[in-house]
Amino acid sequence: MAMKNIFCLVVCVLWTVGFTQCGSKDLHAQTSEKTIITIDVDQSKDGSYDCAFMFDTTQCEIIPIETSDECLIGEVSKVFFKNDRIYILDKDANGVFILHEDGTLDRSIFAEGRSSQEYMELGDMYVTDKLIYLFDNILMKILCFDLDGQYQKTIDISPYWANRILVQNDNIYLINEWSETEEGQYLLFVLDGDGKLLGKFLPFEETERYGGKDMESYTVLGDEVLLCYPSDNTVYRVADGACIPKYRIDFGDNALPEEYLTKSLIDCMKEGLTDRYVLGIDALMASSRYLLFRFDLGETEYTAIYDKKTREVTLISSGGLINYSTCNLGLSQYFVDGDNVYSYYSALSIKTIYPYMKKLPEGNKYGEQLSKIVADMDESDNGILIKYKLKGM
């Protein structure tokens, strides 16, 4: 059931944000006019939806991932393309695979242990043009490797706490989902590359939260970080030492009323609130032109696509996004990085759905390539990664 992991998080987020001081630089609170994104679930499109309108249909890459004793991927948890290589976080294997552009293995990072150069459990990864940042969510530290997978340094983040990390302009953003820390109760901490505290944003008051769903409502876009916490439904922009509201997602009659904000998940479910109200944004992704976010209402999962250029919203319920203009495959597991989208399909899933897919016209290069890959693939092999290009502004 789509709602079984949803948590009813109670948040009393201040609209003006407290900041700490960094050396001689003051981080000032700022205000900004927000863009209102109105969501009407009655206007949603049901079933699979052709999202080709978002993509540059001249650019698509199908990349089969090498299968070998040294390259057995259990779970594609994160994907980054940097320095002509592909970086895949595999939480199931508790390691990182570094692949060439054609999907063959270059090297991997497996460093389990308790030493300063090792991790216990990888909770997240971020890759920049300089470094690979691996977040150990048990020992609360970040291990930094160069893009060739060579260890560089370890950053202790135990005074703060994090559930996920982002990195932008060499600054590290620690996403804290409601945990108390030595530095106070804040939803976001910003550190420099050496682990020195630069700022702490979005204070919260309540100490008890009802967790359970693994949120992904954070993204980096150019020089800014965007993040959204339930049940505030405000997307905040963090840049230039300030945290300001940028978008407000208005669910209308489906927005959780203020009088219910202090209820636990169990109470919300007992009173049927999860069938009537949206409890928060589950995932947030952004490109230069589009803002994509997912949320649940009752047992239905929705995907919303906001076009910043036209200010129009496309809302899809239950079904998936399919790019009929290239591979005729849905974006079932996908990651947005700038204007690129990376979608992963396991060998089992692609072998299962391929016979029922609408075939591309004869002579279509993507169709011919996909047909050959599927024919040569076993269900136990690693899957394929497809790289799409989104339209810009």
Number of C-alpha atoms within 10 A of each C-alpha: 7 12 17 12 12 20 23 29 24 25 19 15 18 12 15 15 17 17 20 15 13 13 7 6 10 14 18 15 15 13 14 11 10 15 15 13 16 14 20 14 17 8 12 17 16 13 12 14 18 16 17 17 12 17 20 15 16 9 11 18 17 20 19 23 24 20 18 12 6 11 19 16 23 14 16 22 18 18 25 22 20 16 14 10 19 20 24 22 26 22 19 13 16 18 19 26 23 23 21 17 18 15 18 18 19 15 16 17 17 14 16 14 11 10 9 13 16 18 25 18 21 23 20 21 27 21 23 18 12 14 21 26 24 25 28 23 20 12 16 20 22 28 22 24 20 16 19 16 18 12 17 12 14 20 18 16 21 15 12 24 24 26 18 21 23 21 23 18 12 15 17 23 22 22 21 19 20 25 18 18 14 9 12 13 21 23 22 23 23 23 19 16 14 13 16 15 19 21 21 27 23 21 21 18 13 14 11 12 17 15 16 13 13 14 19 17 20 21 22 20 17 12 10 16 20 22 24 25 24 19 22 20 19 25 23 22 20 21 13 10 19 20 30 23 21 18 19 18 19 15 16 13 13 18 18 20 12 8 7 13 17 16 14 18 22 12 14 19 17 10 11 12 20 24 17 14 19 23 27 26 22 22 19 22 22 22 23 17 18 22 15 18 19 20 20 22 20 17 13 14 17 21 23 20 20 21 18 15 11 9 13 12 20 16 22 22 23 15 17 20 18 18 20 18 18 21 23 19 21 19 18 12 12 19 18 23 19 18 17 18 20 21 21 24 21 21 20 15 11 20 18 13 10 15 11 8 12 11 15 16 10 8 8 12 13 17 17 15 14 17 14 10 19 19 9 7 18 14 14 11 18 22 25 22 21 18 20 23 19 22 17 14 11
